[in-house]
Every structure is written in structure tokens, then in C-alpha cells.
Amino acid sequence: IELLPTVPCWDYRIITTSYPTKSPATLYFCDSLKCIEALFNHPYYADHMIAERVVREFSEWMSGDIAWQMQSKLPSGTMLCSVILSSNKTHITNICGGKVAHPLLVSLANIKMAMQNKVSSHAFLLNALMPVIRFIHSVHQMHSVLEAHLFHKCLDIVLQPFKGAAQI
């Protein structure tokens, strides 16, 4: 059991908004770097990682020109880590309360596409549940603008660990 990869811990934060809402905006999230570490360390993906630039085959993002140029600028022995984010508005509860959220999924472009595209491989981890709340504003067109602002504010919080890692 000690050899099994660890699972990232969940945290939450109440997000303050500049306009009143019908309910509080609660962001549930994991440390983004811990999610990526869990994918890298998972034994299931060990044989399905793109790690070396031996043969150039234009089939995935990691084999493209930009990825190769970025990799060539890194010190010897290091590897470019490309993160894939995915999100879509989802109904969490339909019967009681009609709760809606944007699940933010994270994966690695380093995992071969054939493995990533298999639903059973679980190559995408749930990184965050972004809140979808109703704003109280007299101008109805402002609701979507405020929701988009809240979504990007939450993204900024969840992806903060990546910003620090990108500076290295």
C-alpha cells in the first residue's frame, strides 16, 4: 500500500465578489502541482509518457516545433511538462437544489494521446470545482460578465502554483 501514489488533498475558499449574489461562491480545489505530481508518479502511466526526443514524429503537441524549441532551452536532464486543462458547466444535483459547477480537469500532454483518450485510463484528474452562482444585478446582460469574471478569478487561484513553477 505504501507504493501507491498519494492523492492530492482538497481545500476550499469563499470567493468575495464585487456584486451581491444569491448564495456564497465557494471554490473547492486541490493543489495543481500535486495533481501533476500524482499523474507523473502513477505507475499506470510510466510506459505511456513522452520523455525523450529521440525520433521526431508530428503526432502530438510534445512533438511539435514549439515544444522542441522550449525543451532545447531547458537544462540537461530536465523535461518540459505541458499541462492540459478542461472545463465544462455541469449539473451536480438535479433533484435537490439544482447545483451547478465548472469541474476543472487537469492532465499532461506528456502522456501519450492514445492513453489520454481512453476514458478508462483516468488520465484527467479533477483539480477544482469552480462555482457557478447567480448574481443580483439590475442589468441582466451583466450576469454573464460577472460569471466570467468569477470564473477567471477562481482560475487565478487554482493555477497559482503553476505560475510559480513556470518561473523556474
Solvent accessible surface area in square Angstrom, and as a share of the most:
residue,aa,sasa,rsa
1,I,175,0.89
2,E,164,0.74
3,L,173,0.86
4,L,119,0.59
5,P,37,0.23
6,T,117,0.68
7,V,123,0.71
8,P,18,0.12
9,C,114,0.68
10,W,122,0.43
11,D,81,0.42
12,Y,135,0.51
13,R,116,0.42
14,I,95,0.48
15,I,9,0.04
16,T,105,0.61
17,T,48,0.28
18,S,98,0.63
19,Y,85,0.32
20,P,81,0.51
21,T,33,0.19
22,K,137,0.58
23,S,47,0.30
24,P,97,0.61
25,A,2,0.02
26,T,29,0.17
27,L,0,0.00
28,Y,104,0.39
29,F,22,0.09
30,C,5,0.03
31,D,57,0.30
32,S,0,0.00
33,L,71,0.35
34,K,105,0.45
35,C,1,0.00
36,I,12,0.06
37,E,89,0.40
38,A,16,0.12
39,L,2,0.01
40,F,64,0.27
41,N,93,0.48
42,H,68,0.30
43,P,85,0.54
44,Y,110,0.42
45,Y,6,0.02
46,A,69,0.53
47,D,123,0.64
48,H,58,0.26
49,M,31,0.14
50,I,42,0.22
51,A,63,0.49
52,E,131,0.59
53,R,109,0.40
54,V,112,0.64
55,V,119,0.69
56,R,90,0.33
57,E,112,0.50
58,F,143,0.60
59,S,63,0.41
60,E,36,0.16
61,W,123,0.43
62,M,18,0.08
63,S,17,0.11
64,G,20,0.19
65,D,81,0.42
66,I,110,0.56
67,A,3,0.02
68,W,49,0.17
69,Q,110,0.49
70,M,88,0.39
71,Q,33,0.15
72,S,73,0.47
73,K,172,0.73
74,L,65,0.32
75,P,94,0.59
76,S,121,0.78
77,G,85,0.82
78,T,64,0.37
79,M,68,0.30
80,L,22,0.11
81,C,53,0.32
82,S,15,0.10
83,V,54,0.31
84,I,56,0.28
85,L,70,0.35
86,S,47,0.30
87,S,46,0.29
88,N,114,0.59
89,K,110,0.47
90,T,60,0.35
91,H,119,0.53
92,I,92,0.47
93,T,43,0.25
94,N,121,0.62
95,I,175,0.89
96,C,96,0.57
97,G,71,0.68
98,G,38,0.37
99,K,120,0.51
100,V,31,0.18
101,A,6,0.05
102,H,42,0.19
103,P,26,0.16
104,L,4,0.02
105,L,59,0.29
106,V,0,0.00
107,S,0,0.00
108,L,0,0.00
109,A,12,0.09
110,N,0,0.00
111,I,1,0.01
112,K,85,0.36
113,M,81,0.36
114,A,77,0.60
115,M,10,0.05
116,Q,19,0.09
117,N,110,0.56
118,K,111,0.47
119,V,139,0.80
120,S,87,0.56
121,S,4,0.02
122,H,135,0.60
123,A,2,0.02
124,F,71,0.29
125,L,48,0.24
126,L,68,0.34
127,N,0,0.00
128,A,0,0.00
129,L,48,0.24
130,M,0,0.00
131,P,16,0.10
132,V,34,0.20
133,I,14,0.07
134,R,169,0.62
135,F,6,0.03
136,I,92,0.46
137,H,46,0.21
138,S,116,0.75
139,V,73,0.42
140,H,139,0.62
141,Q,138,0.61
142,M,58,0.26
143,H,41,0.18
144,S,74,0.47
145,V,84,0.48
146,L,13,0.06
147,E,61,0.28
148,A,49,0.38
149,H,117,0.52
150,L,5,0.03
151,F,41,0.17
152,H,114,0.51
153,K,76,0.32
154,C,0,0.00
155,L,33,0.17
156,D,68,0.35
157,I,33,0.17
158,V,2,0.01
159,L,32,0.16
160,Q,100,0.44
161,P,39,0.24
162,F,35,0.14
163,K,89,0.38
164,G,44,0.42
165,A,40,0.31
166,A,79,0.61
167,Q,152,0.68
168,I,184,0.93
